[in-house]
């Protein structure tokens, strides 16, 4: 049985990951093992920070609503 080299498939997989991390600095965009670790870390951070952004905006909306309610109360009192 002949030996089958899987270089093309492995290279294709690595280049797909490299495209994702092309903007990262240093080894994070060059070394395969580090690239895969940074990709996981980036996706985890993105997911977590989306939730944090929603939380921040929710707080902002509450502040704005309270400010408007406060202005309306002052107008009705006068």
Biopython code that builds the backbone (N, CA, C, O; Angstrom):
import numpy as np
from Bio.PDB.StructureBuilder import StructureBuilder

atoms = [
    (1, "UNK", "N", (0.840, -1.181, 0.000)),
    (1, "UNK", "CA", (0.000, 0.000, 0.000)),
    (1, "UNK", "C", (0.886, 1.245, 0.000)),
    (1, "UNK", "O", (1.876, 1.314, 0.728)),
    (2, "UNK", "N", (0.525, 2.204, -0.806)),
    (2, "UNK", "CA", (1.334, 3.421, -0.902)),
    (2, "UNK", "C", (1.020, 4.377, 0.244)),
    (2, "UNK", "O", (-0.060, 4.367, 0.835)),
    (3, "UNK", "N", (2.017, 5.196, 0.519)),
    (3, "UNK", "CA", (1.876, 6.173, 1.600)),
    (3, "UNK", "C", (1.070, 7.363, 1.079)),
    (3, "UNK", "O", (1.321, 7.860, -0.019)),
    (4, "UNK", "N", (0.113, 7.806, 1.865)),
    (4, "UNK", "CA", (-0.716, 8.950, 1.470)),
    (4, "UNK", "C", (-0.299, 10.150, 2.305)),
    (4, "UNK", "O", (-0.332, 10.124, 3.535)),
    (5, "UNK", "N", (0.092, 11.196, 1.600)),
    (5, "UNK", "CA", (0.466, 12.421, 2.295)),
    (5, "UNK", "C", (-0.755, 13.331, 2.343)),
    (5, "UNK", "O", (-1.462, 13.490, 1.348)),
    (6, "UNK", "N", (-0.994, 13.922, 3.497)),
    (6, "UNK", "CA", (-2.159, 14.776, 3.640)),
    (6, "UNK", "C", (-1.758, 16.244, 3.730)),
    (6, "UNK", "O", (-2.404, 17.026, 4.427)),
    (7, "UNK", "N", (-0.701, 16.614, 3.029)),
    (7, "UNK", "CA", (-0.182, 17.970, 3.101)),
    (7, "UNK", "C", (-1.162, 19.011, 2.599)),
    (7, "UNK", "O", (-1.282, 20.078, 3.201)),
    (8, "UNK", "N", (-1.853, 18.736, 1.533)),
    (8, "UNK", "CA", (-2.763, 19.713, 0.941)),
    (8, "UNK", "C", (-3.908, 20.031, 1.897)),
    (8, "UNK", "O", (-4.247, 21.195, 2.109)),
    (9, "UNK", "N", (-4.494, 18.994, 2.466)),
    (9, "UNK", "CA", (-5.633, 19.189, 3.355)),
    (9, "UNK", "C", (-5.199, 19.918, 4.622)),
    (9, "UNK", "O", (-5.886, 20.823, 5.096)),
    (10, "UNK", "N", (-4.058, 19.517, 5.162)),
    (10, "UNK", "CA", (-3.553, 20.164, 6.382)),
    (10, "UNK", "C", (-3.233, 21.635, 6.098)),
    (10, "UNK", "O", (-3.534, 22.506, 6.914)),
    (11, "UNK", "N", (-2.630, 21.906, 4.956)),
    (11, "UNK", "CA", (-2.276, 23.279, 4.599)),
    (11, "UNK", "C", (-3.537, 24.126, 4.417)),
    (11, "UNK", "O", (-3.588, 25.284, 4.831)),
    (12, "UNK", "N", (-4.548, 23.529, 3.793)),
    (12, "UNK", "CA", (-5.819, 24.229, 3.578)),
    (12, "UNK", "C", (-6.456, 24.605, 4.921)),
    (12, "UNK", "O", (-6.974, 25.711, 5.082)),
    (13, "UNK", "N", (-6.413, 23.677, 5.880)),
    (13, "UNK", "CA", (-6.977, 23.927, 7.203)),
    (13, "UNK", "C", (-6.209, 25.038, 7.910)),
    (13, "UNK", "O", (-6.808, 25.915, 8.532)),
    (14, "UNK", "N", (-4.887, 25.000, 7.814)),
    (14, "UNK", "CA", (-4.059, 26.016, 8.474)),
    (14, "UNK", "C", (-4.256, 27.398, 7.860)),
    (14, "UNK", "O", (-4.322, 28.394, 8.580)),
    (15, "UNK", "N", (-4.349, 27.461, 6.537)),
    (15, "UNK", "CA", (-4.526, 28.768, 5.893)),
    (15, "UNK", "C", (-5.881, 29.367, 6.238)),
    (15, "UNK", "O", (-6.008, 30.587, 6.344)),
    (16, "UNK", "N", (-6.897, 28.523, 6.416)),
    (16, "UNK", "CA", (-8.214, 29.022, 6.795)),
    (16, "UNK", "C", (-8.153, 29.674, 8.180)),
    (16, "UNK", "O", (-8.758, 30.721, 8.412)),
    (17, "UNK", "N", (-7.420, 29.046, 9.087)),
    (17, "UNK", "CA", (-7.261, 29.617, 10.434)),
    (17, "UNK", "C", (-6.396, 30.871, 10.360)),
    (17, "UNK", "O", (-6.658, 31.846, 11.065)),
    (18, "UNK", "N", (-5.363, 30.854, 9.510)),
    (18, "UNK", "CA", (-4.461, 32.010, 9.384)),
    (18, "UNK", "C", (-5.192, 33.242, 8.878)),
    (18, "UNK", "O", (-4.858, 34.355, 9.283)),
    (19, "UNK", "N", (-6.167, 33.081, 8.018)),
    (19, "UNK", "CA", (-6.943, 34.217, 7.519)),
    (19, "UNK", "C", (-7.673, 34.912, 8.659)),
    (19, "UNK", "O", (-7.797, 36.137, 8.671)),
    (20, "UNK", "N", (-8.157, 34.122, 9.620)),
    (20, "UNK", "CA", (-8.865, 34.691, 10.768)),
    (20, "UNK", "C", (-7.932, 35.521, 11.637)),
    (20, "UNK", "O", (-8.315, 36.578, 12.138)),
    (21, "UNK", "N", (-6.691, 35.029, 11.815)),
    (21, "UNK", "CA", (-5.758, 35.684, 12.735)),
    (21, "UNK", "C", (-4.719, 36.538, 12.013)),
    (21, "UNK", "O", (-3.673, 36.843, 12.586)),
    (22, "UNK", "N", (-4.983, 36.924, 10.787)),
    (22, "UNK", "CA", (-3.971, 37.655, 10.010)),
    (22, "UNK", "C", (-3.644, 39.026, 10.596)),
    (22, "UNK", "O", (-2.558, 39.555, 10.359)),
    (23, "UNK", "N", (-4.564, 39.600, 11.352)),
    (23, "UNK", "CA", (-4.322, 40.938, 11.892)),
    (23, "UNK", "C", (-3.654, 40.904, 13.264)),
    (23, "UNK", "O", (-3.329, 41.956, 13.815)),
    (24, "UNK", "N", (-3.444, 39.709, 13.827)),
    (24, "UNK", "CA", (-2.826, 39.606, 15.141)),
    (24, "UNK", "C", (-1.333, 39.872, 15.038)),
    (24, "UNK", "O", (-0.751, 39.724, 13.963)),
    (25, "UNK", "N", (-0.697, 40.266, 16.157)),
    (25, "UNK", "CA", (0.717, 40.631, 16.145)),
    (25, "UNK", "C", (1.619, 39.448, 16.484)),
    (25, "UNK", "O", (1.273, 38.589, 17.294)),
    (26, "UNK", "N", (2.783, 39.431, 15.842)),
    (26, "UNK", "CA", (3.838, 38.485, 16.197)),
    (26, "UNK", "C", (3.481, 37.037, 15.916)),
    (26, "UNK", "O", (2.894, 36.709, 14.885)),
    (27, "UNK", "N", (3.852, 36.171, 16.865)),
    (27, "UNK", "CA", (3.650, 34.733, 16.696)),
    (27, "UNK", "C", (2.171, 34.363, 16.645)),
    (27, "UNK", "O", (1.813, 33.299, 16.141)),
    (28, "UNK", "N", (1.317, 35.233, 17.162)),
    (28, "UNK", "CA", (-0.116, 34.948, 17.178)),
    (28, "UNK", "C", (-0.701, 34.868, 15.777)),
    (28, "UNK", "O", (-1.802, 34.347, 15.597)),
    (29, "UNK", "N", (0.019, 35.377, 14.780)),
    (29, "UNK", "CA", (-0.475, 35.267, 13.407)),
    (29, "UNK", "C", (0.418, 34.381, 12.544)),
    (29, "UNK", "O", (0.180, 34.245, 11.344)),
    (30, "UNK", "N", (1.465, 33.765, 13.155)),
    (30, "UNK", "CA", (2.409, 32.995, 12.344)),
    (30, "UNK", "C", (2.512, 31.521, 12.721)),
    (30, "UNK", "O", (2.603, 30.668, 11.838)),
    (31, "UNK", "N", (2.500, 31.207, 14.001)),
    (31, "UNK", "CA", (2.700, 29.828, 14.441)),
    (31, "UNK", "C", (1.349, 29.122, 14.587)),
    (31, "UNK", "O", (0.412, 29.639, 15.195)),
    (32, "UNK", "N", (1.287, 27.923, 14.005)),
    (32, "UNK", "CA", (0.009, 27.225, 13.907)),
    (32, "UNK", "C", (-0.625, 26.961, 15.265)),
    (32, "UNK", "O", (-1.817, 27.209, 15.447)),
    (33, "UNK", "N", (0.147, 26.465, 16.213)),
    (33, "UNK", "CA", (-0.423, 26.137, 17.522)),
    (33, "UNK", "C", (-0.923, 27.406, 18.226)),
    (33, "UNK", "O", (-2.013, 27.423, 18.799)),
    (34, "UNK", "N", (-0.120, 28.449, 18.174)),
    (34, "UNK", "CA", (-0.498, 29.711, 18.811)),
    (34, "UNK", "C", (-1.707, 30.320, 18.112)),
    (34, "UNK", "O", (-2.577, 30.902, 18.760)),
    (35, "UNK", "N", (-1.761, 30.186, 16.791)),
    (35, "UNK", "CA", (-2.895, 30.714, 16.023)),
    (35, "UNK", "C", (-4.196, 30.092, 16.506)),
    (35, "UNK", "O", (-5.180, 30.798, 16.727)),
    (36, "UNK", "N", (-4.205, 28.757, 16.673)),
    (36, "UNK", "CA", (-5.444, 28.098, 17.082)),
    (36, "UNK", "C", (-5.845, 28.502, 18.490)),
    (36, "UNK", "O", (-7.033, 28.649, 18.776)),
    (37, "UNK", "N", (-4.856, 28.686, 19.386)),
    (37, "UNK", "CA", (-5.154, 29.133, 20.744)),
    (37, "UNK", "C", (-5.730, 30.546, 20.741)),
    (37, "UNK", "O", (-6.700, 30.830, 21.443)),
    (38, "UNK", "N", (-5.125, 31.428, 19.945)),
    (38, "UNK", "CA", (-5.586, 32.818, 19.897)),
    (38, "UNK", "C", (-6.966, 32.934, 19.259)),
    (38, "UNK", "O", (-7.760, 33.798, 19.631)),
    (39, "UNK", "N", (-7.246, 32.060, 18.297)),
    (39, "UNK", "CA", (-8.560, 32.075, 17.664)),
    (39, "UNK", "C", (-9.629, 31.728, 18.697)),
    (39, "UNK", "O", (-10.668, 32.385, 18.770)),
    (40, "UNK", "N", (-9.369, 30.690, 19.496)),
    (40, "UNK", "CA", (-10.316, 30.295, 20.540)),
    (40, "UNK", "C", (-10.501, 31.435, 21.532)),
    (40, "UNK", "O", (-11.624, 31.762, 21.916)),
    (41, "UNK", "N", (-9.382, 32.040, 21.945)),
    (41, "UNK", "CA", (-9.442, 33.124, 22.928)),
    (41, "UNK", "C", (-10.216, 34.322, 22.379)),
    (41, "UNK", "O", (-10.998, 34.945, 23.098)),
    (42, "UNK", "N", (-9.994, 34.642, 21.101)),
    (42, "UNK", "CA", (-10.679, 35.783, 20.481)),
    (42, "UNK", "C", (-12.182, 35.544, 20.407)),
    (42, "UNK", "O", (-12.969, 36.450, 20.679)),
    (43, "UNK", "N", (-12.582, 34.331, 20.041)),
    (43, "UNK", "CA", (-14.006, 34.043, 19.925)),
    (43, "UNK", "C", (-14.685, 34.050, 21.297)),
    (43, "UNK", "O", (-15.819, 34.509, 21.428)),
    (44, "UNK", "N", (-13.986, 33.539, 22.320)),
    (44, "UNK", "CA", (-14.533, 33.563, 23.678)),
    (44, "UNK", "C", (-14.710, 35.007, 24.140)),
    (44, "UNK", "O", (-15.742, 35.364, 24.709)),
    (45, "UNK", "N", (-13.688, 35.838, 23.888)),
    (45, "UNK", "CA", (-13.756, 37.248, 24.300)),
    (45, "UNK", "C", (-14.874, 37.977, 23.577)),
    (45, "UNK", "O", (-15.580, 38.787, 24.177)),
    (46, "UNK", "N", (-15.038, 37.695, 22.292)),
    (46, "UNK", "CA", (-16.082, 38.363, 21.515)),
    (46, "UNK", "C", (-17.459, 38.027, 22.062)),
    (46, "UNK", "O", (-18.320, 38.898, 22.186)),
    (47, "UNK", "N", (-17.657, 36.754, 22.389)),
    (47, "UNK", "CA", (-18.947, 36.325, 22.922)),
    (47, "UNK", "C", (-19.214, 36.969, 24.274)),
    (47, "UNK", "O", (-20.320, 37.444, 24.534)),
    (48, "UNK", "N", (-18.194, 36.986, 25.141)),
    (48, "UNK", "CA", (-18.344, 37.559, 26.478)),
    (48, "UNK", "C", (-18.604, 39.069, 26.396)),
    (48, "UNK", "O", (-19.450, 39.602, 27.114)),
    (49, "UNK", "N", (-17.874, 39.741, 25.523)),
    (49, "UNK", "CA", (-17.978, 41.194, 25.445)),
    (49, "UNK", "C", (-19.272, 41.656, 24.790)),
    (49, "UNK", "O", (-19.719, 42.777, 25.034)),
    (50, "UNK", "N", (-19.881, 40.811, 23.963)),
    (50, "UNK", "CA", (-21.207, 41.153, 23.435)),
    (50, "UNK", "C", (-22.209, 41.254, 24.575)),
    (50, "UNK", "O", (-23.038, 42.164, 24.614)),
    (51, "UNK", "N", (-22.121, 40.301, 25.504)),
    (51, "UNK", "CA", (-23.011, 40.345, 26.671)),
    (51, "UNK", "C", (-22.721, 41.569, 27.526)),
    (51, "UNK", "O", (-23.647, 42.208, 28.025)),
    (52, "UNK", "N", (-21.444, 41.902, 27.702)),
    (52, "UNK", "CA", (-21.075, 43.065, 28.507)),
    (52, "UNK", "C", (-21.559, 44.358, 27.865)),
    (52, "UNK", "O", (-21.976, 45.286, 28.558)),
    (53, "UNK", "N", (-21.502, 44.415, 26.534)),
    (53, "UNK", "CA", (-21.961, 45.608, 25.832)),
    (53, "UNK", "C", (-23.462, 45.797, 26.037)),
    (53, "UNK", "O", (-23.922, 46.916, 26.262)),
    (54, "UNK", "N", (-24.221, 44.714, 25.960)),
    (54, "UNK", "CA", (-25.665, 44.781, 26.197)),
    (54, "UNK", "C", (-25.943, 45.271, 27.610)),
    (54, "UNK", "O", (-26.841, 46.081, 27.838)),
    (55, "UNK", "N", (-25.154, 44.762, 28.560)),
    (55, "UNK", "CA", (-25.320, 45.158, 29.959)),
    (55, "UNK", "C", (-25.050, 46.647, 30.130)),
    (55, "UNK", "O", (-25.774, 47.344, 30.840)),
    (56, "UNK", "N", (-23.997, 47.125, 29.470)),
    (56, "UNK", "CA", (-23.650, 48.540, 29.552)),
    (56, "UNK", "C", (-24.722, 49.438, 28.960)),
    (56, "UNK", "O", (-25.065, 50.470, 29.537)),
    (57, "UNK", "N", (-25.255, 49.042, 27.802)),
    (57, "UNK", "CA", (-26.300, 49.835, 27.165)),
    (57, "UNK", "C", (-27.580, 49.838, 27.998)),
    (57, "UNK", "O", (-28.284, 50.846, 28.065)),
    (58, "UNK", "N", (-27.872, 48.704, 28.629)),
    (58, "UNK", "CA", (-29.054, 48.636, 29.474)),
    (58, "UNK", "C", (-28.951, 49.646, 30.610)),
    (58, "UNK", "O", (-29.923, 50.328, 30.935)),
    (59, "UNK", "N", (-27.758, 49.738, 31.215)),
    (59, "UNK", "CA", (-27.531, 50.730, 32.269)),
    (59, "UNK", "C", (-27.689, 52.148, 31.761)),
    (59, "UNK", "O", (-28.258, 53.004, 32.439)),
    (60, "UNK", "N", (-27.178, 52.392, 30.554)),
    (60, "UNK", "CA", (-27.285, 53.722, 29.955)),
    (60, "UNK", "C", (-28.740, 54.108, 29.708)),
    (60, "UNK", "O", (-29.155, 55.235, 29.978)),
    (61, "UNK", "N", (-29.517, 53.136, 29.182)),
    (61, "UNK", "CA", (-30.931, 53.410, 28.938)),
    (61, "UNK", "C", (-31.662, 53.740, 30.239)),
    (61, "UNK", "O", (-32.493, 54.647, 30.276)),
    (62, "UNK", "N", (-31.348, 53.002, 31.302)),
    (62, "UNK", "CA", (-31.982, 53.256, 32.597)),
    (62, "UNK", "C", (-31.642, 54.656, 33.085)),
    (62, "UNK", "O", (-32.512, 55.364, 33.591)),
    (63, "UNK", "N", (-30.378, 55.065, 32.938)),
    (63, "UNK", "CA", (-29.970, 56.421, 33.331)),
    (63, "UNK", "C", (-30.752, 57.472, 32.544)),
    (63, "UNK", "O", (-31.254, 58.440, 33.115)),
    (64, "UNK", "N", (-30.850, 57.273, 31.240)),
    (64, "UNK", "CA", (-31.552, 58.249, 30.396)),
    (64, "UNK", "C", (-33.030, 58.340, 30.768)),
    (64, "UNK", "O", (-33.590, 59.431, 30.868)),
    (65, "UNK", "N", (-33.649, 57.183, 30.969)),
    (65, "UNK", "CA", (-35.077, 57.172, 31.330)),
    (65, "UNK", "C", (-35.284, 57.882, 32.663)),
    (65, "UNK", "O", (-36.220, 58.668, 32.806)),
    (66, "UNK", "N", (-34.416, 57.612, 33.643)),
    (66, "UNK", "CA", (-34.534, 58.259, 34.946)),
    (66, "UNK", "C", (-34.335, 59.767, 34.834)),
    (66, "UNK", "O", (-34.997, 60.531, 35.536)),
    (67, "UNK", "N", (-33.424, 60.206, 33.953)),
    (67, "UNK", "CA", (-33.199, 61.641, 33.765)),
    (67, "UNK", "C", (-34.442, 62.309, 33.182)),
    (67, "UNK", "O", (-34.831, 63.393, 33.615)),
    (68, "UNK", "N", (-35.058, 61.664, 32.206)),
    (68, "UNK", "CA", (-36.266, 62.211, 31.586)),
    (68, "UNK", "C", (-37.411, 62.256, 32.608)),
    (68, "UNK", "O", (-38.140, 63.245, 32.678)),
    (69, "UNK", "N", (-37.564, 61.213, 33.379)),
    (69, "UNK", "CA", (-38.612, 61.175, 34.404)),
    (69, "UNK", "C", (-38.372, 62.284, 35.433)),
    (69, "UNK", "O", (-39.315, 62.945, 35.866)),
    (70, "UNK", "N", (-37.113, 62.483, 35.820)),
    (70, "UNK", "CA", (-36.774, 63.543, 36.771)),
    (70, "UNK", "C", (-37.113, 64.926, 36.245)),
    (70, "UNK", "O", (-37.617, 65.768, 36.988)),
    (71, "UNK", "N", (-36.837, 65.168, 34.962)),
    (71, "UNK", "CA", (-37.184, 66.459, 34.349)),
    (71, "UNK", "C", (-38.685, 66.661, 34.343)),
    (71, "UNK", "O", (-39.170, 67.750, 34.648)),
    (72, "UNK", "N", (-39.425, 65.615, 33.997)),
    (72, "UNK", "CA", (-40.892, 65.713, 33.937)),
    (72, "UNK", "C", (-41.481, 65.977, 35.319)),
    (72, "UNK", "O", (-42.458, 66.715, 35.449)),
    (73, "UNK", "N", (-40.886, 65.373, 36.358)),
    (73, "UNK", "CA", (-41.380, 65.608, 37.720)),
    (73, "UNK", "C", (-41.171, 67.067, 38.112)),
    (73, "UNK", "O", (-42.045, 67.687, 38.718)),
    (74, "UNK", "N", (-40.002, 67.611, 37.762)),
    (74, "UNK", "CA", (-39.697, 69.011, 38.093)),
    (74, "UNK", "C", (-40.676, 69.955, 37.388)),
    (74, "UNK", "O", (-41.092, 70.956, 37.970)),
    (75, "UNK", "N", (-41.047, 69.648, 36.147)),
    (75, "UNK", "CA", (-41.971, 70.493, 35.389)),
    (75, "UNK", "C", (-43.365, 70.476, 36.016)),
    (75, "UNK", "O", (-44.020, 71.515, 36.103)),
    (76, "UNK", "N", (-43.815, 69.308, 36.449)),
    (76, "UNK", "CA", (-45.165, 69.206, 37.015)),
    (76, "UNK", "C", (-45.249, 69.879, 38.391)),
    (76, "UNK", "O", (-46.298, 70.403, 38.767)),
    (77, "UNK", "N", (-44.131, 69.860, 39.144)),
    (77, "UNK", "CA", (-44.130, 70.490, 40.462)),
    (77, "UNK", "C", (-44.231, 72.008, 40.325)),
    (77, "UNK", "O", (-44.945, 72.630, 41.110)),
    (78, "UNK", "N", (-43.563, 72.616, 39.383)),
    (78, "UNK", "CA", (-43.554, 74.073, 39.210)),
    (78, "UNK", "C", (-44.842, 74.539, 38.685)),
    (78, "UNK", "O", (-45.025, 75.737, 38.472)),
]
sb = StructureBuilder()
sb.init_structure("model")
sb.init_model(0)
sb.init_chain("A")
sb.init_seg("    ")
for serial, (resi, resn, name, xyz) in enumerate(atoms, 1):
    if name == "N":
        sb.init_residue(resn, " ", resi, " ")
    sb.init_atom(name, np.array(xyz, "f"), 0.0, 1.0, " ", f" {name:<3s}", serial, name[0])
structure = sb.get_structure()
